[in-house]
C-alpha cells in the first residue's frame, strides 16, 4: 500500500504539522506495512522530524525573488507563474499516480480566511484531485476546514478539488455548511473534530502565568492594500491587553502558532519591556503543549494555539479571524469566550478575561466533558477511514 500525504506541511505552521503527526500515528498503527511519502511545502523538515520521504510542493516556493526594472520584473514574474504552473501540474500528477491513497490531513485547505492566490495551493489541490480521478487513486480530505469563498477563481478551484475527491470529512458543522453552500460536499459527508485532538496530551501542571497567543495577522485576501495598517492595529491592541494584565500584577507568556508569528511576539515584547513578559521560541506541537502547561489561562489568536489550549483543558478566549474559531469554541461549549479580530478591543478583551476567571471551574468542567465526546468521534473517524480507504468500499 502506497500512501501519500499532501499539503502545506513542514512550512512552519505548528497546527498543520500537528494534523500530519496525528495521521502518521494512525497510519503507523493501522497500516504499518504501508510505504509513506509526502508532497509538501517543507520537505526537509517533514523528513527530518517524521522520517517520511518528501518532495517540494510548489516550484515557485523554491525559487528566489525576481529583481530588475519594473517592466522586466513584471514580465519575468508572469513567465515564472506560467512555467511554475506547468511544472507543478506535471509534478503533482506524476506524484499522485504512484500511490494507492493520497491524504490531505486536516488543515483549513478549503478556506480563504488568510491570503492566498489561486495559482498557489488551490491550483495544486485541484490538480491532485483531478489526477486522483484520472489514475483511480483514492484522494481523501480528512477533517478539513472550509468556508464560503468569495474570490471566484479560488472558489472554483477549491470546489472542484473537493468534489473530485474520493472521500471528504469536515472538522465542524460550520465547515460542512459552507461546503454545502459551495457545492463541495456530498450527502454522505460527515463532521469529525480536528485531527489535532487525537494527539496524546502530556500531563498538565498547574501554571500561574497567562498565555497570550499573537499572530502575524494582516487581514484576508481582499485586504492586501491595507495589510500594514491591519497588522499594526492588531499588534497595538494586543500590546494594550498585555499592559492591562501587567498592571494587575500578572505574568505573561507570549505564544505563537506559526514561525511567521515570532516577529509579532518580539515586537510586543519590545513594546512592553517588562521582565514579567517572556517569549521562548518553539517549532513543534510538543513544545507548544509544554509551554501551555506553564499557563493558567489562554488568550489566543492563531487557530491551533486556541485549539491546543482547549485540548489541555485550559480556560481559553479565542480571537477569531474566521468562523472556524467560533465553531471550535461551540464544539467545546465555551462560545461566549470569543472576540472577532476585526473588531478587536483590548478593554473588552480584558473584561472577558476577568469574567472568565470568575467562571473558571464551570468552564473547565464543560471543556473536559466535551473533550471526551471529541475523542470518541475521532475514533469513529479513523474507523471510517479504515473502511473507506483500506476496506474497498466505494
C-alpha positions in Angstrom: 0.0 0.0 0.0 1.5 3.3 -1.1 0.1 6.3 0.8 0.9 9.9 0.1 0.4 13.0 2.4 -0.2 16.3 0.6 -0.4 19.9 1.7 1.2 22.9 3.4 3.2 20.7 5.8 6.6 21.4 7.2 6.3 25.1 6.4 6.5 26.4 10.0 2.8 26.2 10.9 2.6 24.2 14.1 -1.1 23.3 13.7 -0.6 21.9 10.2 2.3 19.7 11.3 0.3 18.5 14.3 -2.5 17.2 12.0 0.2 15.4 9.9 1.5 13.9 13.2 -1.9 12.7 14.1 -2.5 11.0 10.8 1.0 9.4 10.8 0.3 7.9 14.2 -2.9 6.4 12.9 -1.3 5.0 9.7 1.7 3.6 11.6 -0.8 1.8 13.9 -3.3 0.6 11.3 -1.1 0.3 8.2 2.4 -0.5 9.5 3.3 -2.2 6.1 2.4 0.9 4.1 5.0 3.0 2.2 4.6 6.6 3.2 5.8 9.8 1.5 4.8 13.4 1.2 4.5 16.2 -1.3 4.6 19.3 0.8 5.8 22.9 1.4 8.7 22.0 3.7 10.0 18.6 2.7 13.3 18.8 4.6 11.5 19.4 7.9 9.0 16.7 7.3 11.7 14.2 6.5 13.9 15.2 9.4 11.2 15.4 12.0 8.9 12.5 11.0 11.2 10.3 8.9 8.9 10.5 5.9 10.5 10.9 2.4 9.2 14.2 1.0 9.4 16.3 -2.1 8.8 20.1 -2.7 5.2 21.2 -3.4 5.2 24.4 -5.5 8.1 25.0 -7.9 7.9 28.8 -7.1 8.4 28.2 -3.4 11.9 27.0 -4.1 12.9 29.9 -6.4 14.4 33.3 -5.5 12.8 36.7 -5.9 12.6 38.4 -9.3 14.7 41.6 -9.5 15.3 44.3 -12.1 13.3 47.3 -13.6 9.6 47.2 -13.1 8.6 46.2 -16.7 11.2 43.4 -16.7 10.2 42.3 -13.3 6.5 42.0 -14.3 7.3 40.1 -17.5 9.6 37.7 -15.6 7.1 37.2 -12.8 4.3 36.4 -15.4 6.7 34.0 -17.2 7.6 32.3 -13.9 4.0 31.9 -13.0 3.2 30.2 -16.3 6.3 28.0 -16.1 5.7 27.2 -12.5 2.1 26.1 -13.1 3.2 23.8 -15.9 6.0 22.3 -13.7 3.6 21.9 -10.7 0.9 20.3 -12.8 3.3 17.7 -14.2 5.0 17.0 -10.8 1.7 16.7 -8.8 0.0 14.4 -11.4 3.1 12.2 -11.6 3.4 12.0 -7.8 -0.3 11.1 -7.4 -0.4 8.3 -9.9 2.3 6.4 -8.0 0.0 6.0 -4.9 -3.0 4.0 -3.9 -4.2 6.6 -1.4 -3.4 10.3 -1.0 -4.5 12.0 2.2 -4.9 15.7 2.9 -4.5 15.6 6.7 -6.8 18.3 8.2 -5.9 22.0 7.9 -8.1 24.8 6.5 -7.4 23.7 2.9 -10.9 24.7 1.7 -10.8 28.1 3.3 -9.9 31.7 2.2 -9.6 33.3 5.7 -5.9 34.1 5.1 -4.3 35.5 1.9 -3.7 33.0 -0.9 -3.7 33.3 -4.7 -5.5 30.9 -6.9 -2.3 29.6 -8.6 -0.8 28.6 -5.2 -2.3 25.8 -3.1 -5.8 26.0 -4.7 -4.3 25.1 -8.1 -2.2 22.3 -6.6 -5.1 20.8 -4.8 -7.2 20.8 -8.0 -4.5 19.0 -9.9 -4.1 16.5 -7.1 -7.8 15.6 -7.0 -8.1 15.6 -10.8 -5.1 13.2 -11.1 -6.6 11.0 -8.4 -9.8 10.7 -10.5 -7.8 10.0 -13.7 -5.4 7.5 -12.2 -8.0 5.9 -9.8 -6.2 6.9 -6.7 -8.3 7.5 -3.5 -7.9 11.1 -2.6 -9.2 11.9 0.9 -9.7 15.3 2.6 -9.8 14.3 6.3 -11.4 16.6 8.9 -10.6 19.7 6.9 -11.9 23.3 7.3 -14.0 25.1 4.7 -15.7 28.5 4.3 -17.7 30.3 1.6 -15.0 31.6 -0.7 -15.8 34.9 -2.4 -12.9 35.0 -4.8 -14.3 33.4 -7.9 -11.1 31.6 -9.3 -10.0 30.4 -5.9 -13.5 29.3 -5.0 -13.9 27.3 -8.3 -10.6 25.5 -7.8 -11.3 24.6 -4.2 -14.8 23.4 -5.0 -13.6 21.2 -7.9 -10.8 19.8 -5.8 -13.2 18.8 -3.0 -15.9 17.4 -5.4 -13.3 15.3 -7.3 -12.0 13.7 -4.1 -12.9 10.1 -3.2 -13.6 11.0 0.4 -14.3 14.1 2.4 -14.9 14.9 6.1 -15.1 18.3 7.8 -13.9 19.5 11.2 -17.0 21.3 12.3 -20.7 21.9 11.3 -19.8 25.4 10.0 -17.3 23.9 7.6 -19.8 21.3 6.3 -22.4 24.0 5.9 -20.1 26.3 4.0 -19.0 23.3 1.8 -22.6 22.5 1.1 -23.3 26.2 0.0 -20.2 26.0 -2.2 -21.4 22.6 -3.5 -18.2 21.0 -2.4 -19.9 18.4 -0.1 -21.9 15.3 -0.8 -24.8 13.9 1.1 -22.6 11.2 2.8 -20.0 13.7 4.1 -19.6 13.8 7.9 -18.3 16.1 10.6 -15.4 14.8 12.7 -13.3 17.0 15.1 -10.0 18.5 14.2 -7.3 15.7 14.0 -5.1 17.5 16.5 -7.4 16.4 19.3 -6.2 12.8 18.5 -2.6 13.6 19.7 -1.7 12.4 23.2 -1.7 15.2 25.8 1.2 15.5 28.2 0.5 15.8 31.9 -0.7 19.3 32.5 1.0 21.0 35.5 -0.5 24.0 37.4 0.7 27.3 36.0 0.1 30.8 37.2 1.0 32.9 34.1 -1.3 34.0 31.3 -0.6 32.6 27.8 -1.2 35.3 25.2 -1.1 33.9 21.6 -0.2 36.5 19.0 -0.2 36.2 15.2 1.2 37.8 12.0 -2.3 39.0 11.0 -2.8 41.4 8.2 -6.3 40.6 7.0 -7.6 38.4 4.3 -7.0 38.2 0.5 -9.2 41.3 -0.1 -7.2 43.3 2.5 -3.8 43.3 0.7 -3.7 47.1 0.1 -4.4 47.7 3.9 -2.3 44.9 5.3 0.3 47.0 7.1 -2.3 49.1 8.9 -4.3 46.0 9.9 -1.1 44.3 11.4 -0.2 47.5 13.3 -3.7 47.9 14.7 -3.8 44.2 15.9 -0.3 44.4 17.5 -1.2 47.7 19.3 -4.4 46.2 20.8 -2.6 43.0 21.9 0.1 45.2 23.5 -2.6 47.2 25.3 -4.1 44.0 26.6 -0.8 42.7 27.9 -0.2 46.0 29.6 -3.6 45.7 31.4 -2.5 42.2 32.6 0.8 43.6 33.8 -1.0 46.4 35.7 -2.8 43.6 37.6 0.5 42.0 38.6 0.1 39.1 36.2 3.0 37.3 34.4 2.6 36.7 30.7 4.0 34.0 28.3 3.7 35.0 24.7 2.8 32.1 22.3 2.8 31.6 18.6 1.3 29.1 16.2 3.5 29.7 13.1 7.1 30.7 12.7 5.8 33.8 10.9 4.2 35.0 14.2 7.6 35.2 16.0 8.2 38.8 14.7 4.9 39.9 16.3 5.8 38.3 19.6 9.2 40.0 19.7 7.5 43.3 18.7 5.1 43.1 21.7 8.0 42.1 24.0 9.9 45.1 22.9 6.9 47.5 23.4 6.1 46.4 26.9 9.7 46.0 28.2 8.8 44.0 31.3 10.6 41.1 33.0 7.2 39.6 33.6 6.6 39.0 29.9 8.5 36.1 28.4 8.8 34.5 25.0 10.7 31.3 24.2 10.9 30.2 20.6 9.5 26.8 19.6 8.6 25.0 16.4 6.6 21.8 17.3 3.3 20.8 18.8 5.0 19.1 21.8 6.9 22.3 22.6 3.7 24.3 22.4 1.9 22.0 24.7 4.8 22.1 27.2 4.7 25.9 27.2 0.9 25.8 27.6 1.4 23.6 30.6 3.0 26.6 32.4 0.0 28.9 32.0 -3.3 29.3 33.8 -5.4 30.8 31.1 -5.0 31.1 27.3 -5.9 34.1 25.1 -5.1 33.1 21.6 -5.3 34.2 18.0 -3.8 31.5 15.7 -6.4 28.8 15.3 -4.4 25.9 16.6 -3.0 27.9 19.5 -6.6 28.2 20.7 -7.2 24.5 20.0 -4.2 23.3 21.9 -5.3 25.5 24.9 -8.7 23.8 24.9 -7.2 20.4 24.3 -5.2 20.8 27.5 -8.4 21.9 29.4 -7.3 25.5 29.8 -9.9 28.3 30.2 -9.4 29.9 26.8 -10.5 33.1 25.0 -10.4 33.0 21.2 -9.6 36.0 19.0 -11.1 34.8 15.7 -10.1 35.7 12.1 -12.7 33.3 10.7 -15.8 31.5 11.7 -13.7 28.4 12.4 -12.7 29.9 15.8 -16.3 30.3 16.9 -17.2 26.8 15.6 -14.3 25.4 17.6 -15.5 27.2 20.8 -19.0 25.9 20.1 -17.7 22.4 19.9 -16.2 22.8 23.4 -19.3 24.6 24.8 -17.5 27.8 25.5 -18.6 30.0 22.6 -19.2 33.1 24.8 -15.4 33.5 25.3 -14.8 34.8 21.8 -14.0 38.1 20.1 -13.8 38.9 16.4 -10.3 40.1 15.4 -11.7 42.7 13.0 -13.4 44.4 16.0 -10.6 43.6 18.5 -10.7 45.8 21.6 -8.2 45.4 24.4 -10.6 46.8 27.0 -13.3 44.4 26.1 -10.8 41.6 26.0 -9.6 42.4 29.5 -13.3 42.4 30.7 -13.8 39.0 29.2 -10.6 37.7 30.8 -11.7 38.9 34.3 -15.2 37.4 33.8 -13.6 34.1 32.7 -11.6 33.9 36.0 -14.9 34.1 37.9 -16.4 31.2 36.0 -13.2 29.1 35.8 -14.4 25.9 37.4 -17.6 25.7 35.3 -15.6 26.4 32.1 -13.0 23.7 32.9 -15.7 21.2 33.7 -17.5 21.9 30.4 -14.3 21.6 28.3 -13.4 18.2 30.0 -16.9 16.8 29.2 -16.7 17.9 25.6 -13.2 16.6 25.1 -14.4 13.0 25.8 -17.0 13.3 23.2 -14.4 14.6 20.7 -12.1 11.7 21.4 -14.9 9.3 20.8 -15.8 11.0 17.5 -12.2 10.8 16.3 -12.2 7.0 17.0 -15.2 6.9 14.6 -13.3 9.0 12.0 -10.4 6.6 12.0 -12.7 3.6 11.8 -14.4 5.2 8.8 -11.1 5.8 7.1 -10.2 2.1 7.6 -13.5 1.1 5.9 -13.4 3.6 3.1 -9.8 3.9 2.2 -8.5 0.4 3.0 -11.6 -1.8 3.1 -12.6 -1.4 -0.6 -15.9 0.4 -0.1 -16.8 2.8 -2.9 
